[in-house]
Amino acid sequence: MTSSRIISEKFTGLDAWPFGFRRLCVPCGWAYSRAPTTQPGMLITATTVTEYRGASGAAELGGVLAAGALTGRQAAVVPTTMRRHILPTAEWGHVATDGFVASWDGGAAARLADLAWLRSLGARWPQLCKPAPPHRLMTSQPSDQWGQIMAAWEHLRPWRAIPPMWDLGRILTNTNARTGGGE
């Protein structure tokens, strides 16, 4: 299908549209013809697509991604701002999010697991953005866990420096019913 059937020449980002008015494959045409605001999180394999809708769905997908690396026959799509088409950027073994595609290896899965664990201890998002855990969080936990908390906090440092990864972690570990609230 031709790109001009999907995107209008009045589209404000037409000058950055990488396909010009060439043809798109049918799956890409389908993906671009849907509003980005309706795209759910997805885990894609060669034979299945599992959709994860809403905050509870994102947290469920977060559990899947925290369990381990994606294989060369899996891809994940996680919208964070709901303003961009993400599905066409999906790659095997990677997580695609708004404007960013990252390899999902064991290290990424471990960071996400650490982030989920820290949030389960009561760490709120503004606290997690800081380079060190707050005193109250530390003292509210048994002292034998303090080393583990510090290690997990430090393990997240690389993601704090990459806004799309940090946003991805926030979405995937938010267990609140409202994605924007109470974090």
C-alpha positions in Angstrom: 0.0 0.0 0.0 1.3 3.5 -0.7 2.4 5.7 2.2 0.1 8.5 0.9 -2.9 6.3 1.8 -1.7 6.3 5.4 -0.2 9.8 6.0 -1.5 13.1 4.8 0.8 15.7 3.2 -0.6 18.0 5.9 1.0 15.9 8.6 3.2 18.2 10.7 6.0 15.6 10.6 5.9 14.9 6.9 9.4 16.2 6.3 10.7 13.6 8.8 8.5 10.7 7.5 11.2 8.2 6.5 9.2 6.4 3.8 8.3 9.3 1.5 5.3 8.2 -0.6 6.7 4.8 -1.3 4.9 1.6 -0.6 4.6 0.2 2.9 4.1 -3.5 3.7 0.6 -4.4 4.8 1.5 -4.8 8.5 3.3 -1.4 8.6 0.4 0.2 6.8 -2.0 -1.3 9.4 0.2 -0.1 12.3 0.5 3.4 11.0 -3.2 3.7 10.1 -4.2 3.2 13.8 -4.1 6.1 16.3 -1.0 5.9 18.6 -3.3 6.6 21.5 -5.0 3.2 21.1 -1.8 1.1 21.0 -1.5 -1.3 23.9 1.7 -2.8 25.2 2.5 -6.0 23.3 4.6 -9.1 23.6 5.1 -10.4 20.0 6.4 -13.8 18.9 6.6 -15.3 15.4 3.2 -16.9 16.0 1.4 -14.8 18.7 0.7 -11.3 19.9 -0.3 -10.8 23.5 -1.8 -7.3 24.2 -1.4 -5.7 27.7 -3.9 -2.8 28.2 -3.9 -0.2 30.9 -1.8 0.1 34.0 -2.5 -3.4 35.2 -1.6 -4.8 31.8 1.6 -2.8 31.7 2.5 -4.1 35.1 1.8 -7.7 33.9 4.0 -7.1 30.9 6.6 -5.7 33.3 6.5 -9.0 35.2 7.1 -10.9 32.0 10.0 -8.7 31.0 11.6 -8.8 34.5 11.6 -12.6 34.3 14.4 -12.6 31.7 15.9 -11.7 28.4 13.8 -11.6 25.2 14.8 -14.2 22.7 15.6 -13.7 19.1 12.0 -14.7 18.4 10.3 -12.3 20.8 9.8 -8.5 20.8 8.0 -6.1 23.1 6.3 -2.8 22.4 5.6 -0.5 25.3 4.0 2.9 24.6 4.9 5.5 27.2 3.4 8.8 25.9 0.8 7.4 23.5 1.9 9.9 20.9 4.1 7.9 18.5 3.6 4.8 16.4 5.9 2.2 18.0 4.9 -1.1 16.5 6.7 -0.6 13.2 10.0 -0.1 15.1 9.8 -3.5 16.9 12.8 -5.8 16.6 13.3 -9.3 17.8 15.1 -9.5 21.1 14.3 -5.8 21.8 11.8 -3.6 23.6 10.5 -0.7 21.6 9.1 2.4 23.3 8.5 6.0 22.2 11.4 6.9 20.0 13.7 4.3 21.4 14.5 0.6 20.8 16.7 -1.3 23.3 18.1 -4.8 23.4 16.3 -6.7 26.2 19.0 -8.9 27.8 19.4 -10.4 31.3 20.8 -7.1 32.6 17.8 -5.2 31.5 15.5 -7.8 33.0 17.4 -7.6 36.3 17.2 -3.8 36.4 13.5 -4.0 35.9 13.2 -6.6 38.6 15.2 -4.4 41.0 13.0 -1.4 40.1 9.8 -3.4 40.8 11.2 -4.7 44.1 12.1 -1.2 45.3 8.7 0.0 44.4 7.2 -2.9 46.3 9.1 -1.7 49.4 7.3 1.7 49.1 9.8 3.7 47.1 7.9 6.4 45.2 8.9 7.6 41.8 10.3 11.0 42.8 12.5 9.2 45.3 13.7 6.7 42.7 14.9 9.5 40.6 17.4 10.5 43.2 20.9 9.0 43.3 20.5 7.5 46.7 17.6 6.0 48.6 15.8 8.2 51.2 16.6 7.7 54.8 12.9 6.8 55.7 12.9 4.0 53.1 16.1 2.5 54.5 15.0 2.7 58.1 11.6 1.3 57.4 13.3 -2.0 56.2 15.2 -4.5 58.2 18.9 -3.6 58.4 19.9 -6.9 56.8 18.2 -5.6 53.6 20.0 -2.3 53.4 22.9 -3.6 51.3 20.5 -5.1 48.9 18.5 -1.9 48.7 21.7 0.1 48.0 22.8 -2.3 45.4 19.5 -2.3 43.6 19.4 1.5 43.7 22.9 1.7 42.2 22.0 -0.9 39.6 19.3 1.5 38.2 21.8 4.4 37.7 22.3 3.7 34.0 18.6 3.9 33.3 18.2 7.2 35.2 20.5 8.7 32.5 18.4 7.4 29.6 14.9 9.1 29.8 13.1 6.6 27.5 14.4 3.6 29.6 13.5 5.4 32.8 10.0 6.1 31.4 9.7 2.5 30.4 10.6 1.3 33.9 8.0 3.7 35.4 5.2 2.3 33.2 6.2 -1.3 33.6 6.4 -1.1 37.4 3.4 1.1 38.1 0.8 -1.0 39.8 -1.6 1.8 40.4 -4.9 1.8 38.5 -4.1 5.2 37.1 -0.8 5.4 35.1 -0.1 9.0 36.1 -1.2 8.9 39.8 0.2 8.1 43.1 3.6 7.1 42.0 
